[in-house]
């Protein structure tokens, strides 16, 4: 929850104000770096949520997916195609196709991740997570139309630190997280190394394959080397590596043998294999030119190889739709920043460059017609095709933002960004037989296109009292156009879709009440989207293609609070209300079937979350902390044109999680019990319904799981 969570980073979060004469302490001050410098959350004129180390531990949040439901108007899918692939929707707008560029920009230690594949980050030794809502272009590397999600890990220091956690749970869960950090050359060179092993048996049984599916098997490594030869120079080299051998998702078909239906049964005939190897190296160099001017460079080279990855799109034993895929992504980024602080005037300016090469080879097998009289598996009854393509992207940007403190209470901010994006799409598709052998040439060629945009930001903030800040802002966001990676026709492969543009109006109120024992932040926004990027049926081409929906608008309200009623009790609460519709979306469900006025996908009208922590005074050695957190959201739709029978409607639902931690008299040792989905909610969280092929499947959340963890920290 944004307002009240302890955050640590470039500047440490202040300790809670001590209790005096029985009075509860103040909530912790939250320091964020959303504006590329350390600022108090309550003085930062952005709608921002920050999760710091203590709250992450209190809620046993181990990865980005664990944040699902805990940030107002941010939808993080609880179920995706694979463990390390994640999709997001913020304030009503998201990207459900994981191979497309996201609308929510994800950064890990300031390094941009250009695809949703591989964007589900596991946490180890984290400083904090920041979620910035609204267009981000004047402060950050890549332009983003919905917002930015920043994962910030701890930099090594000059003090020896070590920690280790070993957790065991049901479904054969094993979770190991370890870290060592310390000086290599006193006051000059320090380093750290961290490791994660996360493994769990499947929670679904597949009688067709005769084994459990939806298993997790992941190892991740991170090494950091920090050089500080002078007070003005700080250089950090970071190397990350990840090996993911988890299953791809095995879906739950509504049609099951014998007419019975079980939520823990998938009948997919495809082995859910996934071999993902991911690596990145980055170099961050910060140099203080003067006491007022700071220069920063962030260089990175990253990528992943996902081969093979196989998944069944129907969940049935019959061959209806399956995909056998090889993805390979390689990208490099370079960002230069010049940041200044001259008292009444502060500014951030920068240059950004991204080069990405995204390779796809996808063998697709799709039944032509669910009502075909001939049910045999023959080439005539199937579409058999190999998509083989490369998308090359070169993105350039110049950006800047400055804030002028016009008076003790009033500050004015202006920002501007110029973006230029060049894309080349090279394709060489083939025809296949049922054995996966190439039997014909389909389409071959290439296309290219360049898009440019200028996106401004203007805001004003007024400090009504030392504890009450109000801001208003106007900003524009941009998501580059592109080419349809899934196109099977020459005219569609060479036809670009247009950029997505958004204009956002927002106002917010940030307050601290009752001697700073309550923090309450409120934001209200309106987004006007033009050319919203979607996949839809185009009557002009008699087929599905990647394109633009015309217009959409979203507006809503977000409230986040953090309270410290007593020294032993802490409480957080957040609520988001969202209205999100397509204003103009022609042909969304076929010729003449429009989605004008329909709800946007994965956009609950209400999202509510809350949490409490309590430190009971028990007459036992050591200390105990108890924590509960709950999330609830109203129903959503998973199609722009929901079926009359409700097959694309997902019901409202809630989740309850809990953590109990006992710290021994020796504070280096602790034991925790964490339970997720305590109430064992088993309502569907997503659905797919395609009458033409007979596909109707559901996805359900993981059942109740528990983990007992032994912790050691030096």
VOVOTOR-786005 format. One record per residue: x, z, y of N, C-alpha, C, O in turn; residue in one letter. Coordinates in steps of 0.1 Angstrom, whole numbers, plus 5000, padded with zeros to 4 digits. Atoms other than C-alpha are relative to their C-alpha. Layout:
// residues N
XZYXZYXZYXZYA;...
***
This chain:
// residues 714
500950004989500050005000500950005012501950075012X;499050034990501649895032500450125008501650155009X;499749914990501450175055500850124996501750165003X;499449885002502650475038501050014989501350124984X;499149995012505150385012501550015006501849945015X;498649994996508750495016500849874998500749824987X;499250125001511050205022501450035003501750105012X;498649974998514750195020500749865001500249774995X;499450134999517149915029501250005009502050095009X;498950014990519449805057500050135007501150185011X;500149864995518250135072499250084991498250044985X;500649925010517250425051498750065006498550075018X;501249934995513750575053500350145003501150214996X;499849864996513650905071499450094990498450064984X;500649905008513051215052498750055006498550055018X;501249954994509551365055500350125009501250205007X;499849894991509251605084499750134992498650144986X;500349885008509551955068498750075005498350075016X;501249924997506452175066500450125007501450185005X;499849884992506252455091498850095000497750045002X;501149915000504152765088498849954991497649974995X;501150045009502152625059499449865003498549824996X;500550134996501452295077500649894991501849894988X;499550115009501651975055501049925008500949905020X;499150084993504651755063499449865003498449824998X;500450144997504351415079500349904989501149934981X;499750105009504151105059501449945004501849955015X;498650054998507550935055500049885010499149795009X;499850114992508750695081500449884992501249894982X;499750125008508850335067500849915009500449865019X;499150104993511750115078500049874992500349874980X;500050135006511449745070501049905007501449935018X;499250104994513549435077499349875000499949765000X;500850125000510749185079500349915011500249795010X;499650084989511949075113501549985001502049955012X;498550035001515549035101500850115007502050085010X;499349894994516449365117499250134995498050124993X;500649885005515649725107499050055011499450085022X;501049954991512349835124499150094993498950084981X;501149915005509750105120498849924997498449845005X;501250075004506749965101498950015011498249915014X;501049984990504550115128500249945013499449935022X;499750074988506349925155500249854998500649785006X;499850145004506349595137498749935000497749964993X;501250074997503649355149499749894989499549774993X;500350095011502949195115499250084990499450204988X;500749945011500549265087500950004988501249904982X;498949995010503049395061499750124991499350224996X;500049905010502949595029501450034995502149934993X;498649965005506049785018499950104989499350204990X;499949915012506649944984501550044999502349964996X;498649955001509750164983500350074987499450074978X;499549955013511750334956499150114994498850104982X;500749885006509650654952498649954995498250004984X;501350045005506250484950500149914988499349914979X;499850085012507650224926500250084987499750054977X;499849915011508750504904498850084996498450104985X;501249925002505650714908498949924993498149984985X;501150085006503450424897500649914988499949834982X;499450085010505950284871499849855002499449784993X;500150144997505949944888501449944997502449965004X;498750065005508649754869500249865003501349815001X;499850154997508049394880498949965010498050045013X;500950054990506049184905498550014994497650045002X;501350015005503049154881499350145000498150155001X;500649874999502649534881499450045014498750145015X;500649984987501749514918498649945001497949965011X;501350065000498549324908498950105004498850214999X;501149914995495549474927500450115009499550185014X;499549894992497649704948500249975015500650065023X;499850044986497849504980498849925004498449834998X;501250064996494749404999500149855002501049805009X;500250154999493749034997501249924994501449814997X;498950075008496848954975499650004985499550114979X;500450015015495848824940501349964993501949854995X;498850025009498748844915499449994986498950094981X;500750025013497448694882500650094990501850104988X;499649915011497548944854500449934987501249984979X;499750085012497848664828500449865005499749805013X;499550144996499948344833500549944987500549994976X;499650085011501348074811501250064992501450044980X;498949935007504548284803500350135008499950155019X;499749874994505948624811500749995014500450065023X;499350014988508348514838499549895010500149865020X;500650094990506048264855498850075006498150144999X;501049924993503748404881499349915011500049835018X;500850074990500948264903499450105010499150215006X;500449914989499748414936498949935008498949815010X;501050054989496848374961500050115010499850235007X;499949904989497048544995498949965010499049855015X;501050024990494048575018499249874997498849795006X;500950105005492148324997500749874997500049784991X;499350125003494848054993501150024991501950114993X;498949985010497048014963500349874994499749764997X;499650125008498647764939499950044985500750114980X;500349965014497147794904500949924990501149974979X;499150085008499547524890501450055002502050035013X;498749944998502847694884501249915003502249955008X;498950104997504947374887500049965014500949895019X;500150044987503747314922500850105009501050225005X;499349914990505547464953499050115004497850085007X;501049894996503947804962499750005014500449955023X;500449984986502047884993500550145005500750165017X;499449874997503448244991501549994997501949984985X;498650025002507248214996500650134994500350244999X;499449895007509148444972501550005003502249905001X;498649984997512648574982500550124992499950224992X;499349895006515048784962501350015007502149925006X;498849984992517748934984500249885009501349835011X;500050114990516848665010500349864994500449775002X;499950145006517248374985498749954996498050024988X;501350065002514248154983499949944986500849884981X;500350065013512648064949499049895002497849925006X;500950114996511047714952498949984990498049904993X;501150025010508847724920499550134995500250244996X;500649885006506447974905500650034986500550154981X;499349985012508247924872501250095003502050055011X;498949924998510748204870499950095012500950165015X;500249924988509348384900499550154997499450235007X;500549875004508048694881501250094998501850094987X;498749925000510948934889499850134994498950214997X;499949875006511749234868500850095010501850045015X;499449924990512849534889501150094993500850154983X;499049905004516049744885500850045013501449955019X;499349954988517549964913499549925013500349865020X;500650074989515249824939499950095013499750215012X;500249944987515249914976498550015003498050115006X;501450014997511749794983499549864997500249774995X;500750135000509249514981499249995013498550085017X;500850024988507749375013499149874998499649774993X;501050115000504649145015499649985014498950065020X;500450044987504148965048498849914999498949804993X;501250085000500648825053499949925012500149965023X;500150104989500148515074501149914999502149934993X;498950105001502248205080501350065004501450145014X;498649954997506048275080500949885002501149804992X;499150114998508248015096501050025011502149955011X;499149984989509948155126501150104997502050135005X;499049905004511948425108500649974986501750034983X;499650015014512448295072500449864997500049765004X;499550135004514148015054499149894998499149795006X;501050105003511347805040498750025007498250145007X;501349994994508147735058499050044990499049984979X;501149965010505147905041498750025007498750075018X;501350004993501547875049499250124998498350155007X;500849885003500148195034500850135003500250225008X;499349874998502948455036501350004993501849894988X;498749985006506248585022500050134992499550234996X;499849885008507048824994501550024998502249934993X;498549975001510548984996500350114991499850224992X;499549905009512249164968501450035004502349945005X;498749964994515249364981500650104991500150214989X;499349915009517649524957501150075008501550045019X;499149914994520149794965501449945000501949884990X;498650045000523649694977500950114996500650234998X;499049895005526649874962500650075012500950015022X;499349924990528150154982501250074995501850034985X;498749945003531150374981499950144993500950214991X;500249885009529650654960499749964986498949874984X;500350035015529650654922498650044997498250154999X;501449985004526150614909499949944986500549844983X;500350055013524950564874498650054996498250164999X;501349965005521450564859499749924987500149814986X;500450075012519850474826498650054996498350174998X;501349975004516350464813499749934986500149824985X;500450065013515150414777498650044997498350164996X;501449975003511450384770499649944987500049834983X;500650055012509550344738498550025001498050125007X;501449994999505850274735499349934989499949894979X;500850065010502950134715500349855000500949795009X;499750145002503049774703501549974999501949865003X;498650025002506649824695500849985013501949925013X;499350024987507649834732501350085001501450194997X;498749944997511249894741500449965014500449845017X;499650034987512349914777501250075004501250205004X;498749944997515949974787500449945014500449825017X;499550044987517149974823501250095004501150215003X;498749924998520750074833500749945012500549825016X;499350054989522950054863501250095002501250214999X;498849934996526450154874500549945013500549825015X;499650054986527750134910501150105005501050225002X;499049924994530750254929501149935006501149815006X;498950064993533950194948501049944990501350004980X;498950065007536649954935501350025008502350055002X;499049974991538849984965499450095011498550045018X;500749914991538050284987499849955014500749905020X;500450044987536150195018500249855003499949805014X;499950144999536849825012499249914991498649814994X;500650095010535449694980499250094990499650204986X;500949925009532449824959499349904991499249784994X;500750095009530449684930498950074993498950194992X;501049945008527449734908499749904989499849784990X;500450085011526149604875498750064994498750184992X;501349955005522549634862499649914988499949804987X;500550075013520849544829498650044997498250164999X;501449985005517249514817499849944987500149824985X;500450065013516049474782498550044999498250164998X;501449985001512249444779499449924988499449804988X;500550075012510649374746498750074995498550194996X;501349945005507149424731499449904990499549784992X;500750085010505249294701498849945006498349985017X;501250074995502249074705498850095000498750194992X;501249934999498849214715498849924995497749974996X;501050095005496948924700500449954986501649924984X;499650065013496848804664499549864999498349835003X;500350145002496848434655499949984985500949964978X;500250035014495348374620500649874996501049854984X;499550145004496448004621501550014998502049954989X;498649995001500048104626500450124991501650134987X;499949885008499648434607501150095005501950154998X;499249904994501548644632499550045014498649965019X;500449964986501048834665500649905010501749845008X;499650084989501348634697499950075013499450195013X;499949944987501748704734501050115000500850225005X;498949905000505048884727500949995012500949895019X;499150004989507648974753501450034994501650124986X;498649985004511448944748500949955011501149835012X;499350044988513548944779501350095002501350215000X;498849934996517149034790500449955014500349835016X;499650044987518249034826501350085005501450195002X;498749944995521649104843500149975015499749875020X;499750024986522749144879501350075003501550184999X;498749954995526249194893500249985015499849875020X;499850014986527149264929501450045003501950144998X;498649964996530549274946499949995016499649895022X;500149994986530649394982501350035007502050125003X;498749994994533649355005499850035015499149965022X;500149964987533849545038501450035006501750155008X;498749984995537349495052500150075014501150135017X;500149944987536349595087498650055003497750024995X;501349964996533449755105499149895003497849905003X;500850114996532249415116499749904989498749824991X;500250105010532449215084499550074987500050174983X;500649955013530249265053499749884992498849804996X;500250115009530349015025499550054986500150144981X;500649955013528249044993499849884991499249784995X;500250105010528448824962499150064989499350164984X;501049965010525548844938499849904989499749784992X;500250095012525248694903498850064992498850174988X;501149965008521948704884499949914988500249794989X;500250075012521248594849498850054992498650174992X;501249965007518048604828499849914987500049794988X;500350075013517248514792498650044995498450164992X;501449965004513548504783499649924988499549804988X;500550065012512348434748498650054997498250064985X;501449965002508848564753499149894995499549774997X;501050115004505848374739499449945013499350005023X;501050064991503948124760498750064997498550114986X;501349935002500448244764499149934990499049814990X;501050055009498048204735498650035004498350155005X;501349974994494648164749498950044989499150014977X;501149965009491348304734498949915002498249915012X;501150095000488948034726498750074998498550164990X;501449945001485248114730499449964986498750044980X;500450055013484547904699501050044989502250004989X;499249955010485948084669499449984986498249984985X;500650035014485548034631499050114996499250234999X;501149915005482448184616499050055010498150125007X;500949964989480748224649500250135006499650165016X;499749874993482148564656501049985011501749885012X;499150014989484148634687500850135002500250245002X;499149894998487148864691501049975011501549875012X;499250014988489048924723501550004996502449965005X;498649995004492348984703500349904990501249924982X;499750105010492248664683500249875007499449825015X;499750144996493848324692500249924988500949964978X;499950085012493548044667500949875003500949774996X;499150114996496147814684500949964988501450044981X;499250055011498047594660501449975005502349934997X;498750034994501047564683500950125001500450225006X;499149894999504047794679500350025015500849935021X;499949984985504247954714501550035004501850135010X;498649984998507947904718500449985015499849895021X;499550024986509747944752501450055000501750164998X;498649974998513447934758500449985014500749865018X;499750014986514148014794501450065003501650184999X;498749954996517748054807500049975015499949865020X;500050014986517948124844501250075006501750185001X;498849944994520948194867500049975015499549875019X;499950024986521748234903501350065005501750175000X;498849944993524848304925499749985015499449885020X;500250004985524548394962501150075007501750165002X;499049944991526948484990499450035013499049935020X;500549964987525748675020501250065008501950155004X;498949954991528248725049499450035013498749955020X;500549964987527348925080501250045008502250115004X;498949974991529648945110499550035013498749965019X;500449964987529149135142500949945010502149985012X;499250064990530348905169500350095012501450105017X;499949894990529749175195499050114996498450104985X;501049895004527649495195498649955002497750014996X;501350054998524749275206499749884991498549854989X;500250135008525248955185500550014986501650064984X;499649995015525248935147499849864994498849804996X;500150135007525948625126499950034985500550114980X;500349985014524648595091499949874993499249784998X;500150125008525148335064499550044986500050144980X;500549975014523248325031500149864992499449774996X;499850125009524448065005499650034986499850144981X;500449975013523048024971500049874992499849764997X;500250115010523047794940499350074988499850164982X;500949945010520347864914499449904991499449784994X;500850095009518347714886499650064987499950184984X;500449965013516747744853499849884991499649774995X;500350105011516447544820499050064991499350164985X;501149965009513247584801499749904990499049804992X;500150115010513547394769500350074986501450124984X;501350064999511647394747499050115006499350235006X;501249924997508347534761498849934994498649814998X;501250065007505247474740498850095002498950215000X;501249924999501747584746498849914996498749794998X;501350065005498247504733499050045011498850155014X;500949984988495647454761498650034995497750045004X;501449985005492547534739499850124992498750174992X;500149885007493247834717499349984986499150074979X;500650035012491647654687501049954990502149904994X;499150055010493247554654500049855000501049794996X;500050154999492147194660500949955011501250025021X;499250064989494346964680499049955011498449845009X;500950054989492446934713500949975012500849865018X;499150024990495146974739501350084999501150214999X;498749925000498847074736501049935008500949815011X;498950064992501947024756501450054995501550174992X;498649965004505647024745500949955012500949835015X;499450024987507847044776501450045001501950134994X;498649964996511347054790500050005016499749895022X;499849994986511747184826501450035003502150114996X;498649964995515047194845500049995015499649895021X;500049994986515347304880501450055005501950155001X;498749974994518547314901499849995015499349895021X;500250014985518547404938501150085007501750185001X;499049934992520947514965499450025014498649945019X;500549984987520147674998501150055009502150115004X;499149964990522047745030499250055012498549975018X;500649954988520847965059501050065009501950145004X;499149944989522648055091499150075010498150015014X;500849934990521248315114500950065011502050105009X;499449934988522248435149498950095006497950055011X;501049904996520448755158500650085012501850125011X;499649934989520648935191499150115004497950115002X;500749894995519649265206500650045014501750105014X;499549984986520049295244499050105007498750085019X;500949904994517749595250498649945001497849954992X;501350054998514649435265499749874993498549844991X;500250135007515249105247500750014987501950034986X;499450025013515749065210499649874994498549824998X;500350135005515848745191500649984986501650044982X;499550055012516348585157500049855000499049795004X;500050145000517448225153500749954987501550034982X;499450045013518448015123499949854997499149785003X;500150135006519147695105499850024985500450114979X;500349995014517947635069500149874994499649774999X;500050135008518647375042499750034986500350134981X;500249995015517347335007500149874994499649774999X;500050125009518147074981499650054986500150144981X;500649975013516147084949499949884991499449774996X;500350105010516146874918499250064988499750144981X;500949945009513146944896499749894989499149794992X;500150095011513146764862498950044990498850164987X;501249975009510046744839500049894989500049774992X;500450095011509646594805498850074992499150184986X;501249945006506146674792499349904990498849804994X;500850075011504646544759498650064999498550174995X;501349955000500946574762499149934989499249814988X;500950055010498346534734498650065004498450185003X;501349964995494746544746498949924994498949804993X;501150065006491546474728499249935011498949995022X;500650084989489646204747498550055003498250065015X;501449974998486046324742499550104990499650084978X;500549905009484546634727498849964992498550024982X;501250055007481446444717500249884991499349824986X;499750125008483246164698499450024986499550124980X;500650005014481446074665501150004990500950044979X;498950015010484846014648500950125003501650115013X;499249884997486546364646501549994995502250084997X;498650015006489746234629501150005011500949955022X;498850004991493146284645500749874999501649854990X;499450135000494045924652500449975015499850025024X;499650034986495845774682498849955009498849975021X;501250054993492545604692499250115006498450085016X;500849894995490945944697500750095010500250195014X;499249924992493746084718500749935011501149815010X;499150054990495646034750501450064996501550184996X;498649965005499346054739501049945010501249825011X;499250054989501746034768501250105003501150225001X;498849924996505246154779500249985015500549865020X;499750004986505646234816501550035001502050134996X;498649984998509346194825500349975014500349865018X;499850034986510146244861500950115007501250215001X;499149914992512446404887499550005015499249895020X;500349984985511446534922501250055007501650175004X;498849954991514346554947499450035013498749965020X;500549954987513646754978501250045009502150115004X;499149954990515746795009499250055012498549975018X;500749944989514347035035500950065010501950135007X;499249954989515847105069499150085010497950045011X;500849934990514647355095500950065010502050105008X;499549924989515547505128498950095005497850055008X;501049904996513747825138500550105009501750135009X;499649894992513748105162498850085005497750035006X;501149924995511748395175500750115009501750165006X;499449904990512348625206498950095004497750055006X;500949904995510648935217500550065014501750115014X;499749944987510649055254499250125002498050115002X;500649874997509849415262499749995015500550035023X;500350024986507949345294499850145007500150155020X;500149874994507249715300500250104989500550074977X;499849905010507550045282498949994989499250034977X;501150015010504249965264499749864995499349844984X;500350145003503949585264501249924996502249925002X;499050095005506049345243499349864997498249864992X;500550135002505648965241500949924991502249944992X;499250075010506848745212499749855000498549825000X;500250145002507348375210500949944990502149984989X;499150065010508648165181499649854998498549815001X;500250155003509047795171500949964988502050014986X;499250065012510147605140499849855000498649805001X;500050145003510947245134500449994985501550034981X;499850025015510747145097500049854997499149775002X;499950145005511746815081500250004985501250064981X;499950005015511246755044499949864995499049784997X;499950145007512246445024499950024985500550114979X;500349995014510946394989500149864993499649764999X;499950125008511846134963499550034986499950134980X;500649985013509846104931500449884991500049764994X;499650115010511345904902499450034987499450144982X;500849985012509245854871500349894990500549774994X;499850095011509645684837499250054988499850114979X;500949945010506645764815499949914988500049794989X;500150075013506145664779498750024993498050124996X;501149975009503445624754500650054986501650014982X;499549945012503745824722499049984988497949934990X;500949995011502345844687499850154997500450235003X;500349865003501046164670501250074995501250204995X;498849935004504546234657501050025011502050085009X;499149984989505946244692501049895002502049915010X;499050114998507845914689499549905011498349885012X;500450094990507945674718499749864994500449814986X;500550125005505945364711499849895011499549785007X;500350094989505445204745500550055013500850175015X;499649974987506445194781498750025008497849945007X;501349984993503745344804500349965015500049845018X;499850034986504745354841501550035004502050134998X;498649984996508145334858500249975015499649865019X;499750044986509345344894500450125008500850235002X;499649884991510045574924499249985013498849875017X;500650004987508545664957500650115008501250215003X;499449894991509745864987499250015013498549915017X;500849974988508246015018500750115008501350205002X;499549904991509346225048498950065009498149985014X;501049934992507246485066500750095010501750155007X;499549914990507946675098498950085007497850035007X;501049924994506146955116500750095010501850145008X;499649904991506547185146498950114999497850085002X;500949895002504947525140500450125009501550175008X;499749894990504747785168499450144996498650144986X;500649875001503948155169500150075014501150075021X;500149934987502848365199499350134997498350134990X;500749875002502048735198500350105012501350085019X;499849904990501649035221499750134993498750144985X;500249875006501849405212500050105011500850095021X;500149904989500749705233500050134993499250164984X;499949875005501650065226499150095008499550145018X;501049924992498550255237500450145001500350205012X;499549874999500050585228501350004991501549904984X;498950005009503250685209499649984985500549944977X;500550015014501150675177499049894997498549884986X;501050115002498850375183500649875006500949875018X;499550134996500050015184498949894997498449904986X;500950115003497849705187500749875003501649865012X;499350134998498949345184498949894998497949914990X;500850125002497349005186501049884998502149895004X;499150115002498948685173499349874997498249874992X;500450145004498548305169501249944994502349944999X;498950075006500648115145499549884992498349874988X;500350115008500747795125501049994988502250034989X;499250015012502047735090499949864994499049784998X;499950145005503047425070500550014986501550084983X;499550025013503447335034500249854998499249775000X;499650155001505146995027499149934991498549994981X;500750095009503346705011500949974988502050034987X;499250035012504546554978499449894992498549824997X;500550105009503846344948499550074988499950184984X;500749935011501646414918500949994987501149894981X;499149995012503946534890499349964987500049924977X;500750025012501246484865499349864999498649834990X;500750135000500246124874500449924988501549914984X;499850095011499845874846499749865003499849774995X;500350134995498945574867501049975011501350055019X;499050044990501345374889499550035014500250075022X;500549984987499045384919499950155004500250185016X;500049854997498645764916501450065002501650155010X;498749955000502345824910500749975013501650045018X;499450054988503345634942499250055012499650025024X;500949964988500545784964500350145003500050234995X;499749864996501746094983498750075004497850015009X;501049914994499446384991500650065013501850075015X;499649964986499546515027500450155000500150224991X;499649864998501046835040498850095002497750045006X;501049904997498947145042500350085012501450135014X;499749944988498547295076499050125002497850114998X;500949894997497047635087500350055014501450065018X;500049934987496247795120499450134998498350154993X;500449865003496048175119499950075013500750075022X;500249914989494548415145499950144993499250164984X;500049875006495148785138500150115011500850095021X;499849884992494849125154500150124991499650124980X;499749885008496049455141500150135008500550125019X;499949874994496049825148500850094991500450104979X;499249925009498750055135500050145007500450165018X;500249874995498150425139500650114991500750094979X;499649885007499550765130499250125006499250145018X;501049914995497051055132500450144994501150154984X;499949875005496851435127501550044998502050084987X;498549975000500551505136500749924990501649984983X;499350105009501651205116499850044985500650004976X;500349985015500051335083499149894995498949894982X;500850125004497851025082500549885007500649875019X;499750134994498950665087498949914995498649904984X;501150095003496250405089500249875008500449875020X;499750134994496850035096498949914996498449904985X;501250095002494049775101500449875005501149855016X;499750144996494349395103498749924998498049944988X;501150105001491749125109500549865003501349855012X;499450134999492448755105499049894998497949914993X;500850125002491048405106501049894997501949875005X;499150115004492748115088499249875000498149864994X;500650145000491847745095500949914993502049874999X;499250095008493247525068499649855001498449825001X;500350155000493547145071500849944989502049974987X;499450075012494346925041500550094990501750084985X;499649905010494447215017500349924987499549844982X;499550085012496447084986499350064988499350184985X;500749975012494447074954500249894990500749794993X;500250105010494046894921498549974999497850064996X;501450035000490746714921499749864994500649784993X;500450135005488746414908499749915012498949945020X;500150104989488946114931499249884995499749804987X;500850115005486145864926500649865003500449774995X;499450124997488245594942501049954989501349844987X;499050035010490745614913499450034986500150024976X;500749975012488245724886501050094991501350064979X;499149915008490546014875500550115009500250125021X;499549884993492146344885501449975006502249915000X;498750014994494946354909500350125010499450195013X;499649904990496846584933499749945013500149835017X;500450054986495446554968499750115009500350225008X;500349904989493946734997498550025001497749924999X;501549975000490546905001499449995013498250025015X;500650014987490046835037500250135008501250155015X;499949874992489247175053499550124992498850114982X;500449875005488947535043500250115010501150095019X;499749894991488647855062499950134993499050154984X;500149865005489248225053500150095011500850075021X;499949894990488748535073499750134993499050144983X;500249875006488848905065500650115007501150105018X;499549884994489849255072500850084989500450084977X;499249935009492549475056500350145006500750155017X;499749864996492949855058500950064990500750064978X;499149935009495850055044500350135006500650155018X;499849874996496350425046500950084991501150044979X;499149915008498850695035499850135007499950155019X;500349864995498051065038500950104993501250084981X;499349895006499951385032499250135003499650205012X;500849884997497251655031500750134999500550225007X;499349885002499451915017501549974996501849854994X;498650025004503151955008500149944986501049864983X;499950055014502351884972499149884997499349824986X;501050115003499651614975500249895009500349905021X;499950124992500051264986498949904996498649904984X;501150095004497350994987500149875008500549875020X;500050134994497150624995498749934997498149954986X;501250085002494150394999500149875008500649875019X;500150124993493650035008498749924996498249944985X;501250085003490749795010500149875007500649865019X;500050134994490549425017498649934998498049944987X;501250085001487449215025500349865004501049845014X;499550144998487748845023498849904998498049914989X;501050115000485448545030500949875000501649845009X;499250125002487048215017499249894994498849904983X;500850115004485247885014500749865003501549855012X;499650144997485947505012499049955010497849965008X;500950064991484447345043499849854996498749804998X;500150145003485146995031500949974988502149974988X;499350025012486046914995499249904992498449944983X;500850105006484646584983500649964986501849964984X;499650055013484746474946500750114992501450074983X;499349905007485946814934499650014985500550044977X;500450005013483946784902499649864994498849854985X;500450145005483646404898499349935012499049995022X;500650094989482046124918498750075004497750094996X;501249944994479446274941499850154998498850215003X;500149855002480046634930501050075009502250085007X;499149954990481446804961500050154999499150224993X;499849855000482647164966499850055014500250175017X;500249964987481647185003499250135000498150144994X;500749885000480647545010500350094988499850214988X;499749925012481947674976501250105003502050075012X;499049904998484247974973501449954995501449874986X;498650045004488047924970500350084987499750194984X;499649945013489648004936500750145002501450165012X;499249885001490948354928499950085014501050135018X;500149944987489548504961498950104999497750075003X;501049895000487648834955499550045013500350055023X;500549964987485348934983500550145003500850165015X;499549874997486449294979501250034991501249994979X;498949945008489749444967500350145005500650165017X;499949864997490149814966501150074991501150044979X;499149935008493050034955500350135006500150165018X;499749874995494050394957500950074991501050044979X;499149935009496650634944500250155005500150175017X;499649874996497451004944501250054992501450014980X;498949935007500551204935499850155003499550195014X;500149864998500551574929501150074993501450044981X;498949925006503351824923499550144997499650235006X;500649875002501652124906501150114999502250084995X;499149895000503252464909499850074986499050164985X;500149955013503752544872501250094997502350085002X;499049905004505652834857500849954988500750014977X;499250065010507952614837501349965006501449945018X;498750054994511552514840499949865006499149785001X;500150134994512052214862498849985008498250085013X;501250034991509252034881499349894993499849814986X;500950115005506351804873499449935011499049985021X;500750094991504851514892499049924992499349864982X;501150085006501451364883499649895009499549925021X;500550114992500251034895498949924994499049894982X;501050105004497150814892499849905010499949935022X;500350104990496450484908499049914993499049884981X;501150085005493350264905499949885008500249885020X;500350124992492449914915498749944995498349954983X;501350065003489049734916499949885009500249885021X;500350124992488149384927498749954996498349964984X;501350065003484849204929500349864993501449824991X;499850125008484248884909500649885007500549875020X;499350124994486048554914499549884992498849894982X;500350135007485548184904501449944997502349955005X;498750075004488247984886499849855001500749774996X;500250144998486847644895499349985013498450065017X;500650034987485847484928498549964998497749975007X;501450035003482647364911499650084988499650024977X;500349915011481547654889498949944991497949884996X;501050065009479547554858498750085001498750205004X;501349934999475847634857499850124991499150214994X;500149895010476247854827500950125003501050224996X;499249894996478748084845501450004993502050104993X;498750005007481747974824501250025009502350065004X;498849994991484047974854499950135009500650145019X;500249884992482848314868500750124993500550144981X;499349895005485048614863499450135006499350145019X;500849894994483248954867500950105007502150105006X;499349894994484249244889500550094990499950114979X;499449925010486549484872501050105007501550075018X;499049904995488849784877501050044989500850034977X;498949965009492049924862500550145005500550165017X;499549864997493350284861501350024992501450004980X;498749985006497050364855500450145004500050205014X;499549864997498850704853501450024996501949954987X;498649965004502350854852500150155002499750205012X;499749864999503451204845501550014997502049964987X;498549995001507151294850500450155001500050225010X;499449875000508951614841501549995003502249924995X;498550004997512351664858500550144995500050244999X;499449885006514451914839500750095010500950045022X;499249914990516252214856501349935004501749955015X;498950094996519151974856499449875005499049794997X;500750114994517851714880500549864996499849765000X;499650135005519851444864499249944989499249824986X;500850045011517451434835498550015003498150105009X;501550004999513751344834499449934989500049844982X;500850075010511051234810498749975006498150055013X;501250044995508051034819499149944990499649884980X;501050075008504850924802499249915010498549965019X;500850094992503250614817499049934992499349894980X;501150075007499950464807499349905009498949935020X;500750114992498550134819498749964993498549974981X;501350035005494950034816499450114992499050094981X;500549885007493850384807498649984994498350034983X;501450025004490250284805499849884990498749854986X;500050125010491149984782499049905005498249854996X;500850114995489349734804500249874993501449834992X;499950125008488649424784499149895005498649814997X;500750124994486849194808500949895002502149915004X;499150124998488148844812500550005014499950045023X;499350014987490648794840500149855004500549835016X;499950144996490648414839499349924989499049964978X;500750085010488848124822500349855003500849825014X;499950154998489147744817498849944992498649974980X;501150075006486147524810500049865003499949825015X;499950144998486447154805499049934990499449904978X;501050065010483247004789500449874994500149844982X;499750145005484646654785500950014988500849924979X;499249985012487246784760499650114991500250124980X;500549895009485347074746500850135002500750224994X;499249884998487847334760499250115007498750085018X;500649884993486347674768500850124995500650164984X;499149895004488847964768499950115010499650085022X;499949894991489248304783501450074998502050054988X;498849915001492148534790499650145004498850175012X;500349854998492048914788501250075003502350035000X;498849924996494349174802500650074988499950084977X;499449935011496749364780499150134998498650195007X;500849885003494949654762500850135006501950115012X;499449874996495850024769501450004994501649994982X;498649995005499650064766500650135006500350175017X;499349894994501850364770501549994997501949924988X;498650005001505550424774500650145003500250195013X;499349874998507650744770501449965003502149904996X;498750044995510850714790500950125003500550215009X;499049904998513950924790500949955011501449835010X;499250054988515850894824501250095002501150225001X;498849934996519350994834500549935013500649815014X;499450054987520750954870501150095004501050215005X;498849934996524151054881500150005016501050055022X;
***
